[in-house]
Each structure stands twice: as structure tokens, then as C-alpha cells.
């Protein structure tokens, strides 16, 4: 039996870019760099938990696990809570995922 997956779009807020800028040792920002870049987005997939788990649980788990992913991938160590996630990111459930490589 194949497990169902939930798909989410994570959008980085400007606050996260400021946090990253503060942690790196970059020189002072030049005037043209002061503008906020386009919002970075990432699609994340999460295997659904099981009997009795609802969308709220999936969202909370996606937020916590994404923060954990950031720690392992970029050494950014933020507390792994929904509240901290909401300070730096926006989570939206994808309405549909189309795998263009999937055979018919």
C-alpha cells in the first residue's frame, strides 16, 4: 500500500533574508542591493502520518521538519516551532501536484 503525500509551497519572507544577511559576514549593502529580491519558494513533500492525523498536524509537522532541514542543509539553527516558522516563512498547501515524468 502506497502512502499518501501532502505537498506544500514554502515562501521565504523578507525577515529570513535579513536574518541570513545578519549571520553572514558580507560587507555593507550597496544601494542597489537594498531592494528585496523576489520571494524564494520551495516545494516540500511530506508523507501523511496515518489514521486520525489531519491537515493541521501535517502543516505543523511540515513547518517543524522544514526548520530541521534548514539546520542540516545550511547550518541555520532556529527553534523548531510553528511560531518561529511563521516569522520567516509562509506555508501553503499545494492544490495539485502534476508529475510530468509520471507514466500514464
N, C-alpha and C positions, 0 to 999 in steps of 0.2 A: 504494500500500500504506500503510495507516494504522499509525502507530507505537503500540505498547502503552504505557500509562502505569501507573506504580505510585503508589498513594495511601497517605499516611502521616498519622497523627494526632500532632501535636506538643503536648505538655503542658508548660506553664511550671511550673518548680519554685519554691518559696518563695525560693530563693537568687537567682533572677533578679529577683524583686520587690525584694529587699533591694539588689541592685546598682542597679536603676533609682532607688530611693529615695535611694541614696548619690550618684547623679550629678545629681539634680535639686536645686534649691535650695528645697526645701519647708521650712516651719517645723517645729518639733519635733512629733512624733507625739502626738496626743491619745490617752488611754487606750482609747477605743473603736476607734481606727484600728490599734491594735497587733495585732488579730486578723488572721490570714492570710485574704485573700479566697478565694473559690472558685477552683479551678485554671482558668486560662485555657487554652483549646485552640484549635488551628488545624489545618485540614486542608490538606496540601500535596500537589501532584501533580508527578510527575517523569517525563518521557519516558524509557523504558528505553533503555539505551545501544546494545545490539546484540549480535552474535554473541559468545558467550563471557563476557558480563557476567552476574554472578549477583546474588542478593539482597543479599549483603554489600556489593558495590560500590554498589548502589542506595541502601542505608542510609547508607553513608559519604558518598556524593555528596549525598544529601538533607540530611544534617547540615551539611556544608560550605556548601552553597548556601543553606540557611536562615539561617546566620550572616551570609552575604553579603547576603541580603535585609534582615536587621535593620539592617545598616550603611546601606544605601541608603534604607530606609523610616523609620528612627528615629535615625540617626546614632550607633548603639551599635556601637563598633568592638571586637569581640572577635576573638582569633585564630581562624582558620577551620580548626579541627581537631575530630575526633570526641571527643577528650578534653574539650575546652572545652565542646562542646555537651552532653556528658553531665553536666557540673557544673550546668547551668542548665535543662536540658530532658529530657524523656523522649520517645523516638521509638517509635511502634508502627505496624506495617504494618496498614492497614485490611483487614479480611477481605473486604469487599464495598462497592462504591460504587453507589448507586442514584440515577440522574439522573431525577428526577420530571418533568422537562421534555422528556425524550427521547421522540420519537415511536415508536410501536410499528410 
